[in-house]
Amino acid sequence: MTLAFDNKYDIVVILTKGTKALAQQTLERLKVEFKGMMDQDLIQIFDIMVFPNNLTKYELDQKLVFVVKKEIKNMARLHEAFFETYPELADKRILIIDDEADFASIGFEKRKEEEQLKIKKIAGKVDKFRQKAASSSFLQVTATPYSLYLQPEDIEIEEMVFRPIKPAFTVLVPIHDKYIGGDYYFQESVNEDSIAYHLFDEVDINELQVLKKQDRRVFKIEDCLVSPKVQSLRNAIVNFLVGGCIRRIQDHILGNIPKKFSFIIHTEQNKAAHEWQKSIIFAIKDYLSEECKRDTSLFKQLIKKAYSNLKKSITLIDSLLPDLDVVLEEVREVLNRDFIMITKVNSEKDVNELLDESGQLKLRTPLNIFIGGQILDRGITIGNLIGFYYGRRPKTFQQDTVLQHSRMYGARPLEDLSVTRFYTTTDIYSVMKRMHEFDSALREAFEKGTNDNGVIFIQRDISNQIIPRSPNKILLANTTTLKPGTRLLPVGFDLRPKTYTQKSVAAIDKIIDQYCMDKGNTPAPFLMDLSDVTKIAWKISEAFEEGYSWDPNTFAASLDYLTSLTKDNSRKGKMWVIVRRNRDIARVKTDGRLENSPDSYQEKGLAKNIATDIPALILLRQNGTVTGWNGHPFYWPVLVAPKNMQTVVFANNLYTD
């Protein structure tokens, strides 16, 4: 904005997402940023809905800023102000900044039937304003630019490569040196020496069902401190309590004013569910307070468990770790003096009542727990977040909303990160990881300028052929980013009963026997036809319990694409297969985390060495007799993408409007 004003622009129109809270937050921040100019009568800043009808020429000759929600009445008021009340404004140089540019500003977004026309009207109002204004520039700003760059209009298709019509220029905003994003949360491989290793805490999918509505046959609220039905939520609340206390003790010791901290719970849009979750969390707080007053062994056990959990990551950054006894005393004070605020936020009215003078959610007590749904998504700033309990399971995961819902990204000090935990199900975490991979691939293309050479998108059509598509919204349910050397494998799955696993293993053994005569545990790699590998993928999926997110359609279609890349016609439609038998890998590691690397270091190296122009598939025949399995053999596949390939985003379920 300042650069525009320096270059003879007279007016800035800021289009914000359609909530009062975000509009207010934007307005308040503008007033802070431009206070010096406002004090000198060099600039006027308005919410378009309270824009006066009696401005003088003295005021109109100043620089003007308008905050406009992307909402029908706001857009109508903007048109009225510029083309009716003050038509001279339409002749000035105008910069339109579209914040959260993928929300409501694109006419081909697919929405519910009752919302579709409304969204198209907003896009139409923006276009009409740009056409009627004498001189305007349009700047789109977003953290999720997929629908801007991957628009279907005027797309040229050339050998499966999209050349999207881009904006006139593209600027990647420099990354803050304290910014924590997907590279931290979703690292490909991370060991126990990284605090990122301790971030993710798995939530049982059945717990999310308990949090939907009250059902005393399943869970009695008076058992909240001991029931396994809400184990992750209880751990999350106690970890937040102990983590916040540790950080406050650290601030006291360093002579700093102790910070206030926040925790978000976002699992449902349903308001009744929010009320039920609020009841559970209040119960956890109240029962824990009672245990604290009586100084029971249960109280000490819960606090000690959380302390041990957080200690693992705190010690990794050489941060001051208070003694357990000191932390216990701080926890007692927090509970006895009611330092914890629990707030349900499921309406715009709730948000407005909670905003501080800067337009962000106010942290009124040392520890603040916010329970909500859609209203807590992007735009609303919540300070000092050290806990995220996320369980939204929409029918289709959308790239531009899910990462925003969890509110994980931002500039965070290491000391806060060391006590931060992210609670979600394995399948949601897996989807988020795929989103990050997609985001990284797109950003890397922009940074390297490879976008000029095209961003490859592929989709499998009804005739089972790989074809390019022109996506406008990316649905992540079946989307995979394939990079050179990428490993794709299922993690966190459960097995069906013996009958299913036996049939699966017998069928796979039979296919392998056609190619490999060696019955030992480590036969040499061999080439297999794609058609047989595809059959194996389907047979593997038949052994998995329903509800697991590994999709054999996507897996098979990815194979289809990867085996077509080689220039060696004799190897087209073929891939390397590495079979390993008599394996005993547990479902869960010794530290309680899901096993995500069943292939050994040597097997990884072998697969990457031979997967040059065609992929390699490691088939690990597990005995299934160790912890976590059902006692019967099964196959665990690991796909390794070829070294000589261009990064590609494959989607089995993209849609266009």
Secondary structure, 3 states (H helix, E strand, C coil): CHHHHHCCCCEEEEEECCCHHHHHHHHHHHHHHCHHHHHCCCEEEEEHHHCCCCCCHHHHCCEEEEEEECCHHHHHHHHHHHHHHCHHHHHCEEEEEEECCCCCCCCCCCCCHHHHHHHHHHHHHHHHHHHHCCEEEEEEECCCCHHHHCCCCCCEEECCEEECCCCCCCCCCCCCCCEECHHHHCCCCCCCCCHHHHCEEECCHHHHHHCCCCCCCCCCHHHCCCCHHHHHHHHHHHHHHHHHHHHHHHHHHHCCCCCCEEEEEECCCCHHHHHHHHHHHHHHHHHHHHHHHCCCHHHHHHHHHHHHHHHHHHHHHCCCCCCHHHHHHHHHHHHHCCCEEEEEECCHHHHHHHECCCCCECCCCCEEEEEECHHHCCCCCCCCEEEEEECCCCCCCEHHHHHHHHCCCEECCHHHHCCCEEEECHHHHHHHHHHHHHHHHHHHHHHHCHHHHCEEEEEECCCCCEECCCCCECEHHHEEEECCCCEECCCCCCECCHHHHHHHHHHHHHHHHCCCCCCCCCCCCEEEEHHHHHHHHHHHHHCECCCCCCCHHHHHHHHHHHCCCCCCHHHCCEEEEEEEEEECCCCECCCCCECCCCCCHHHHHHHHHHCCCCCEEEEEEECCCCCCCCCCCEEEEEEECCCCCCCEEEECCCECC
